Amino acid sequence: MIHRLAPALLLAATPVFAAPGGRIGSLEAGTYVCELPGDATGPAGVRQPDEGFEIVNANSYRNNVGRGAYLLTGDVLTMTSGPKRGQRFHRLSDRFLRQISPDGTDGPLRCVRRVVNNG
């Protein structure tokens, strides 16, 4: 009897994820300002106004072109519909994202949730 229970107990002890890639989550509502790195002779970042977006609620965003939906699994944010459809971001912290390049590495574009001192 114990030998029959052992596999079931092992399966019960492993984490269960809601989707491949990790837990499904959501981003905090607010505006994300995007920029490319600057250089030593100028500002630390060069704003990219057309890349910015606002998280409206638990699964939708909007930008200056329209609205869409997103999916956050683990630390990967995927824009699933709308004007940014297909774009993916690596969530480095609750307020800092880095766009994922086609080769799967973190690209130069970074997006930061706007707060009072970085508006």
C-alpha positions in Angstrom: 0.0 0.0 0.0 2.8 2.5 0.9 4.5 1.8 -2.4 1.4 2.7 -4.3 1.0 6.0 -2.4 4.6 7.2 -2.9 4.2 8.4 -6.5 1.0 10.2 -5.7 2.6 12.0 -2.7 5.6 13.0 -4.9 3.2 14.5 -7.5 1.3 16.4 -4.8 4.5 18.0 -3.6 5.5 19.5 -7.0 4.4 23.1 -7.8 1.5 23.5 -10.2 1.7 26.4 -12.7 -1.4 27.9 -14.3 0.4 28.2 -17.7 3.6 27.2 -19.3 6.2 29.8 -18.3 5.0 30.4 -14.8 2.2 31.9 -12.8 -0.3 34.1 -14.5 -0.1 37.6 -13.0 -0.9 41.2 -13.7 1.0 44.5 -13.7 0.1 47.4 -11.5 -2.1 49.9 -13.2 -0.3 53.0 -14.4 1.8 54.6 -17.2 5.0 53.0 -18.5 7.5 55.4 -20.0 9.9 53.8 -22.5 13.4 54.9 -23.5 16.6 53.8 -25.2 19.9 54.2 -23.5 21.7 57.5 -23.9 25.4 58.0 -23.9 28.0 59.7 -21.8 27.7 63.0 -23.6 24.0 63.5 -22.9 21.0 62.2 -21.0 21.1 58.7 -19.5 18.0 57.7 -21.5 16.3 58.9 -24.7 12.5 58.8 -24.4 10.6 56.9 -27.0 7.0 58.4 -26.7 5.5 56.0 -29.4 6.6 53.0 -27.3 5.0 54.0 -24.0 1.7 52.5 -22.8 -0.7 52.5 -19.9 -1.8 49.5 -18.0 -5.6 50.0 -17.6 -6.5 47.0 -15.5 -5.5 43.4 -14.8 -5.2 42.4 -18.5 -5.5 45.4 -20.7 -3.3 48.3 -21.9 -3.7 51.3 -24.1 -1.4 53.7 -25.9 -1.7 56.6 -28.3 -2.9 54.2 -31.1 -5.5 52.1 -29.3 -6.2 49.4 -26.7 -5.1 45.8 -26.3 -4.7 42.9 -24.0 -1.6 41.4 -22.3 -0.6 38.2 -20.6 2.0 38.1 -17.8 3.4 34.6 -17.1 6.2 34.4 -14.7 8.4 37.3 -15.6 7.5 37.5 -19.3 4.9 40.1 -20.4 3.4 39.4 -23.8 1.2 41.9 -25.6 -1.5 39.5 -27.1 -3.7 42.0 -29.0 -3.9 45.6 -30.0 -1.2 48.0 -31.4 1.7 46.3 -29.5 0.6 42.7 -30.3 3.5 40.3 -30.4 5.9 42.5 -28.3 7.4 40.8 -25.3 9.0 42.2 -22.2 11.1 40.8 -19.4 9.8 42.0 -16.0 12.9 42.8 -14.0 11.0 44.3 -11.1 7.4 45.5 -10.4 8.1 48.7 -12.2 10.9 47.9 -14.7 10.5 46.1 -18.0 13.0 45.3 -20.7 11.8 44.5 -24.3 12.8 41.0 -25.4 14.6 41.0 -28.8 13.7 38.4 -31.5 16.6 36.3 -30.4 15.2 36.0 -26.8 17.7 38.3 -25.1 16.9 41.6 -23.3 17.0 44.4 -25.9 17.9 48.0 -25.3 14.4 49.4 -24.9 13.4 49.7 -21.3 10.0 50.8 -19.8 9.6 52.1 -16.3 6.3 52.7 -14.5 6.0 56.4 -14.0 5.9 57.7 -10.5 6.1 61.3 -9.1 9.8 61.7 -9.5 10.3 60.2 -13.0 7.3 61.7 -14.8 
